[in-house]
Amino acid sequence: MTFSRADVARAAGDGLLSFPVTDFDSAGQFDAESYRKRIAWLLEYEISTLFVAGGTGEFFNLGLEEFAKVVKVAVEETAGRVPVIASAGQSITMAKAHAAAAEAAGADGILLMPPYLTECSQEGIVEYAAEICESTSINVIYYNRANGALEAPAVKALADRCPNLIGLKDGRGDIQSLNTIIKTVGDRLIYIGGVPTAEIFAEAYLSIGVNTYSSAVFNFVPEMAVHFYKSLRAGDHETVARLTNDFFIPFIAMRDKCRGYAVSLVKAGAAQVGYPAGNVRAPLTMPSAEEVEQLKMLIERVR
């Protein structure tokens, strides 16, 4: 871990967050050199934290050994310029293994995913998250979504129990629930917008004090993504509205044509700007040639 707990919280809580795709070669194996080049390229732009092997990075499709390689390459290439956060999840046992691998590779924290598949009570989710937090010394950000969604009392209980829990990433887009969490827990945690294509929620997030979000499109239109974020924070409503209409609304329409396109389109976009990352792994599917052409025109509109 390169940064102090306070430094990681400041970086992850205020600034544009990068969630890079994971590079696979023609045989579908992790391509470390291509990934290294990707990280170097993305770090040329203004980001505050790098989240590797996340949802956009196909965490759910990575084995533990290659997960560790992804984190190691990212930490090496980042070289202390910004904090590196890896992912963890699936089960308590697997998440502890992810956290240990991330810590050994030098990551500054983990983004804790919900438990795999099963429905569970608020008390059960708190216990799941707490056991994983207590297994590691590095920082933890809890991804509040799907079957692992916590309400305000449970978030407070988890924060009170686990000093290394520094943040909550929203994956629900329920502004009422998130605002209740923020008002209940306060500045004990930092809060990150994390719905797919989070820019479409950015204005609503900002209105309740969520200053940052995960940007998947940063993978292929980094200049525009940074410009949008700066315009948002500067209160430039005209630019935010223009980019939302010109890019994000059409992109979301494409994304919603097929489940999994929140990742697949991002990989296709990266290839269109000269940084191919290979295909997604099943069960995800790549967009059609016609859809890629539509994406290309959308990219050209805002580049």
Secondary structure as UniProt FT lines:
FT   HELIX           5..13
FT   STRAND          17..18
FT   TURN            26..27
FT   HELIX           32..42
FT   TURN            43..44
FT   STRAND          49..51
FT   TURN            55..58
FT   HELIX           59..61
FT   HELIX           64..78
FT   TURN            79..80
FT   STRAND          84..90
FT   HELIX           92..105
FT   STRAND          109..115
FT   HELIX           122..133
FT   TURN            134..135
FT   STRAND          139..144
FT   HELIX           146..148
FT   HELIX           152..161
FT   TURN            163..164
FT   STRAND          165..170
FT   HELIX           175..185
FT   HELIX           186..188
FT   STRAND          190..193
FT   HELIX           198..201
FT   HELIX           202..207
FT   TURN            208..209
FT   STRAND          212..215
FT   HELIX           217..219
FT   HELIX           222..234
FT   HELIX           237..243
FT   HELIX           244..248
FT   HELIX           249..255
FT   TURN            256..257
FT   TURN            259..260
FT   HELIX           261..272
FT   TURN            273..274
FT   TURN            282..283
FT   HELIX           289..302
//
